Amino acid sequence: MHKKVMRRQRGFTLVELAIVLVIIGLILGAILKGQGMIKNAKIKRVKSDIDSLVAAVYGYQDRYTYLPGDDPVNRWGIGRGNGNGIWDISREYALAWRHLMYADFISGDPTQTSETVLAKRNPFGGAYYFRYDGTLGKNYVLVDNIPSDAAASLDEKYDDGTYNTGDIRANANYTRGLRDMYWYVF
């Protein structure tokens, strides 16, 4: 007769399982921390982009007296604005980018004519646009497609933290989803 040989099966001990779970937790923590750092860098980049655009617009205005896009002088043979100090005509939106590019205040291809092609992209995938709010009587930079938590962070850090007051506003409260932000900086 054959003797049955019993082999002892060995599994993981509780200590080994605990070590594996700790390692997995550390990896997940590092990933989440990294995602937070990336989002914070994007938020800072939006502010930096706005500051650069404001400097470019004021630089153009200082050199040529008028807002880019609103400039009534046809400097580069690409068209002119009406010179009233506001971006109130849709053709002035694209012209603003083209004027800034031709004047070497920002980089880009000024031979393009579409505002969606000319407008600088924000780090969240949206774009920056020059606009005028007739109700408030102010020019502003529109920043579209910002995650609501990032928009809230920007508003809290650089303004009053309320979506519908102050110099930084949004098209809705900061609960969830994407927001358009309005930076009244001009």
Residue pairs with C-beta under 8 A, 6 or more apart in sequence:
12 20
39 150
41 123
42 123
42 124
42 150
43 150
43 153
43 154
45 122
45 123
46 122
46 123
46 124
46 143
46 146
46 150
46 154
47 154
47 157
47 158
49 120
49 122
49 123
49 128
50 128
50 141
50 143
50 183
50 185
52 106
53 106
53 120
53 128
53 141
54 141
54 185
54 186
56 68
56 100
56 105
56 106
57 67
57 68
57 96
57 100
57 105
57 130
57 186
59 105
60 66
60 67
60 68
60 71
60 99
60 100
60 103
60 105
61 67
61 68
63 103
64 71
64 73
64 75
64 103
66 72
66 73
66 81
66 83
66 85
67 81
67 85
67 86
67 87
67 96
67 139
67 186
68 95
68 96
68 97
68 99
68 100
68 103
68 105
69 81
69 87
69 92
69 93
69 94
69 95
69 96
69 97
69 98
69 99
69 130
70 81
70 82
70 83
70 84
70 85
70 86
70 87
70 92
70 95
70 96
71 80
71 81
71 83
71 95
71 99
72 80
72 81
72 82
72 83
73 80
74 80
75 99
75 102
76 98
76 99
76 102
76 110
78 95
78 98
78 102
78 110
79 91
79 95
80 95
81 87
81 89
81 91
81 92
81 95
82 88
82 89
82 92
86 132
86 139
87 93
87 96
87 130
87 131
87 132
87 139
88 132
88 134
92 130
93 115
93 129
93 130
93 131
94 113
94 114
94 115
94 118
96 130
97 106
97 108
97 110
97 115
97 118
97 119
97 120
97 130
98 110
98 112
98 113
98 118
100 106
101 107
101 108
101 109
101 110
101 118
102 110
106 120
108 118
108 120
109 118
110 118
112 118
115 129
116 127
119 127
119 128
119 129
120 127
120 128
121 127
121 128
122 128
122 143
122 144
122 145
122 146
124 145
124 146
124 147
124 150
125 145
126 143
126 144
126 145
126 146
126 178
126 180
127 143
127 144
127 145
128 141
128 142
128 143
129 141
129 142
129 144
130 139
130 140
130 141
130 142
131 139
131 140
131 141
131 142
131 182
132 138
132 139
132 140
133 139
133 140
133 182
133 184
136 184
138 184
138 186
139 184
139 186
140 182
140 183
140 184
140 185
140 186
141 182
141 183
141 185
141 186
142 180
142 181
142 182
142 183
143 180
143 181
143 182
143 183
144 180
144 181
145 178
145 180
146 154
146 170
146 178
146 179
146 180
146 181
147 177
147 178
147 179
148 170
148 173
148 174
148 175
148 176
148 177
148 178
148 179
149 174
151 163
151 170
151 174
151 179
151 181
152 161
152 163
152 174
154 168
154 181
155 161
155 162
155 163
155 166
155 168
155 169
155 170
155 174
155 181
158 168
159 166
159 167
159 168
160 166
160 168
163 169
163 170
163 172
163 173
163 174
163 179
164 170
164 173
167 183
167 184
167 185
168 181
168 182
168 183
168 184
169 181
169 182
169 184
170 179
170 180
170 181
170 182
171 179
171 180
171 182
172 179
